[in-house]
Amino acid sequence: MLVLPIFAQEADTIRSKYWPTGVRLGTDIFAIGRGFADVSLNGWEVNADVDLYRYYLAVDYGSWARALQSDTGNYSNNGNYWRAGVDVNFLLKDPDRNMFFIGARFGHSTFSEQLDVVTIDPVWGTQQGTYTNTNVNARWLELTSGLRVKMWKMIWMGYTIRYKFGLSHDATQAMEPHDVPGYGRTDKEAYWGFNYVVLVRIPFKNEKSVSLKK
């Protein structure tokens, strides 16, 4: 009977198409450079993705600390964040596996922040107040698009444009969160982000057997 051979062939085709062929690991050089250009912000981010045919499972993890000073007070925060989601590649027949993608992410951040306020009253004189938020959890969604291009052997570069929205948090203290690591300012209902990454692609052993055809 030909049923079993045909079924086995179809199973091998599905397996070869959707079996991962490699993982890319890298960092966001834009985040590092922004720390040199803006002394109030210090942070870093690492990135990884793995392919499943035209779908790429992507994960990001980063650290973020901001310090702002003014004549009336000082603000500081620090925390970590992660994002996870899927990118869909539209360059299926490129032998170098270059990517133009559209995707989505779920973002999560855990952080603490402090605001020191100084007010000068003509009657009571100088007054100081401190407001804090500790171990706040925040969540948001992102729509993403961008490019990944093979530069040389295992080295890849590319960018990601992020449209961030739907921010929520569990802060219950007197101060409304001002700046969420990984997201940005909280006075905006939506926020644009940008990453420029350098990646190293580590191929898996079965990469040569995987078809790039539709």
C-alpha positions as CSV (number, residue, x, y, z in Angstrom):
1,M,0.0,0.0,0.0
2,L,1.1,3.5,-0.8
3,V,-0.7,5.2,2.1
4,L,2.1,4.8,4.6
5,P,5.0,6.0,2.2
6,I,2.9,9.0,1.2
7,F,2.0,9.8,4.8
8,A,5.7,9.5,5.8
9,Q,6.8,11.7,2.9
10,E,4.3,14.4,3.9
11,A,5.3,14.2,7.5
12,D,9.0,14.6,6.5
13,T,8.1,17.6,4.4
14,I,6.2,19.3,7.2
15,R,9.0,18.5,9.6
16,S,11.7,19.9,7.3
17,K,9.6,23.0,6.7
18,Y,8.8,23.9,10.3
19,W,11.7,22.5,12.1
20,P,14.0,25.2,13.5
21,T,17.2,25.8,11.6
22,G,19.0,28.2,13.8
23,V,18.9,30.7,16.6
24,R,20.1,34.3,16.5
25,L,21.5,36.1,19.6
26,G,22.5,39.7,19.8
27,T,22.1,43.1,21.4
28,D,20.5,46.5,20.7
29,I,23.4,48.9,19.9
30,F,20.9,51.8,19.7
31,A,20.1,51.3,23.4
32,I,23.8,51.4,24.3
33,G,24.4,54.4,22.1
34,R,21.5,56.3,23.6
35,G,23.1,55.9,27.0
36,F,26.1,57.9,25.8
37,A,23.9,60.6,24.1
38,D,21.5,61.0,27.0
39,V,23.2,61.0,30.4
40,S,19.9,60.7,32.2
41,L,19.3,57.2,30.8
42,N,21.3,54.0,31.3
43,G,20.3,50.7,29.8
44,W,21.0,47.7,27.7
45,E,19.0,45.0,25.8
46,V,19.7,41.5,24.5
47,N,17.7,39.9,21.7
48,A,17.1,36.3,20.4
49,D,14.9,34.6,17.8
50,V,14.4,31.2,16.3
51,D,12.8,30.3,13.0
52,L,9.9,28.1,12.3
53,Y,9.6,28.4,8.5
54,R,8.3,31.9,7.9
55,Y,7.5,32.4,11.7
56,Y,10.2,33.6,14.1
57,L,9.7,33.3,17.9
58,A,11.4,36.4,19.4
59,V,12.4,37.3,22.9
60,D,14.0,40.5,24.3
61,Y,15.3,41.2,27.8
62,G,16.7,44.5,29.0
63,S,17.6,46.8,31.9
64,W,16.6,50.5,32.2
65,A,17.5,53.2,34.7
66,R,16.6,56.9,34.4
67,A,17.6,59.9,36.5
68,L,16.0,63.4,35.9
69,Q,16.8,66.6,37.7
70,S,15.1,70.0,37.9
71,D,15.0,73.0,40.1
72,T,11.9,71.6,41.9
73,G,12.8,68.0,42.3
74,N,14.6,64.8,41.2
75,Y,13.1,61.7,39.7
76,S,14.8,58.3,39.3
77,N,13.7,54.8,38.4
78,N,15.3,51.4,37.7
79,G,14.0,48.0,36.5
80,N,14.0,45.2,34.0
81,Y,11.7,44.2,31.2
82,W,11.1,41.5,28.7
83,R,9.1,41.1,25.5
84,A,8.0,38.0,23.7
85,G,6.1,37.4,20.5
86,V,6.2,36.3,16.8
87,D,7.5,37.9,13.6
88,V,6.2,36.8,10.2
89,N,8.8,36.9,7.4
90,F,7.8,37.9,3.9
91,L,11.0,37.0,2.1
92,L,10.5,33.3,1.9
93,K,12.7,32.5,-1.1
94,D,15.8,34.4,-0.1
95,P,18.7,31.9,0.2
96,D,20.4,34.1,2.8
97,R,17.3,34.1,5.0
98,N,17.1,37.9,5.0
99,M,13.9,39.2,6.6
100,F,11.3,41.8,6.1
101,F,8.8,41.1,8.9
102,I,5.6,42.2,10.6
103,G,5.0,41.0,14.1
104,A,3.5,41.5,17.6
105,R,4.9,41.4,21.2
106,F,3.7,41.2,24.8
107,G,5.8,43.4,27.1
108,H,6.3,43.2,30.8
109,S,8.3,45.4,33.2
110,T,9.1,45.3,36.9
111,F,10.6,48.5,38.3
112,S,10.8,50.9,41.2
113,E,10.8,54.7,41.1
114,Q,11.2,57.7,43.4
115,L,10.3,61.4,43.1
116,D,11.8,64.0,45.5
117,V,9.9,67.3,45.4
118,V,11.1,70.7,46.8
119,T,8.6,73.5,47.2
120,I,9.2,77.0,48.5
121,D,6.3,78.6,50.4
122,P,6.4,82.2,51.5
123,V,4.8,81.3,54.8
124,W,6.1,77.8,55.6
125,G,9.4,78.1,53.8
126,T,11.1,75.2,52.0
127,Q,9.1,72.0,52.0
128,Q,10.4,68.6,50.9
129,G,8.4,65.5,49.9
130,T,9.3,62.0,48.7
131,Y,7.0,59.7,46.7
132,T,7.9,56.2,45.8
133,N,6.6,53.2,43.8
134,T,8.2,49.9,44.6
135,N,8.2,46.6,42.6
136,V,5.6,47.9,40.1
137,N,4.5,45.4,37.4
138,A,3.5,46.9,34.0
139,R,2.2,45.3,30.8
140,W,1.7,46.5,27.3
141,L,1.3,45.3,23.7
142,E,3.4,46.1,20.6
143,L,3.1,45.9,16.8
144,T,6.5,45.5,15.1
145,S,8.0,45.7,11.7
146,G,11.6,45.8,10.4
147,L,14.5,44.1,8.6
148,R,17.2,41.5,9.3
149,V,20.0,41.3,6.8
150,K,23.0,38.9,6.7
151,M,26.2,41.0,6.6
152,W,28.9,38.4,6.7
153,K,28.9,34.7,7.5
154,M,27.2,34.4,10.9
155,I,26.8,38.2,11.5
156,W,23.4,39.8,11.0
157,M,22.2,43.4,11.4
158,G,18.8,45.0,11.3
159,Y,16.2,47.3,12.9
160,T,12.8,47.0,14.5
161,I,10.2,49.7,14.7
162,R,7.7,49.3,17.6
163,Y,4.3,50.7,18.1
164,K,3.6,50.4,21.9
165,F,0.1,50.7,23.3
166,G,-2.3,49.3,25.9
167,L,-0.1,50.1,29.0
168,S,-1.4,48.9,32.4
169,H,0.2,48.6,35.8
170,D,-0.5,47.6,39.4
171,A,0.9,50.6,41.2
172,T,-1.3,51.5,44.3
173,Q,0.8,54.1,45.9
174,A,0.1,57.9,45.9
175,M,2.3,58.5,42.8
176,E,1.3,57.6,39.3
177,P,4.2,55.9,37.4
178,H,6.0,58.4,35.2
179,D,8.4,56.3,33.2
180,V,8.2,52.5,32.6
181,P,11.4,50.6,31.6
182,G,11.0,49.1,28.2
183,Y,8.0,51.2,27.4
184,G,8.7,54.9,28.1
185,R,6.6,57.8,29.4
186,T,3.2,57.0,30.8
187,D,1.5,60.3,29.8
188,K,1.2,58.9,26.2
189,E,-1.5,56.4,25.2
190,A,0.8,55.1,22.5
191,Y,4.6,55.2,22.1
192,W,7.0,54.6,19.2
193,G,10.2,52.7,19.8
194,F,13.2,51.8,17.7
195,N,16.0,49.1,18.0
196,Y,19.0,48.6,15.8
197,V,20.5,45.1,16.6
198,V,23.6,43.2,15.8
199,L,23.1,39.4,15.9
200,V,25.1,36.2,15.6
201,R,23.3,33.3,14.0
202,I,24.1,29.8,15.3
203,P,22.8,27.2,12.8
204,F,21.4,23.8,13.9
205,K,22.7,20.6,12.4
206,N,19.7,19.9,10.3
207,E,19.8,23.3,8.5
208,K,20.8,21.9,5.1
209,S,17.8,19.7,4.8
210,V,15.2,22.5,5.4
211,S,13.4,23.8,2.3
212,L,12.8,27.5,1.8
213,K,10.1,27.0,-0.8
214,K,6.4,27.9,-0.1
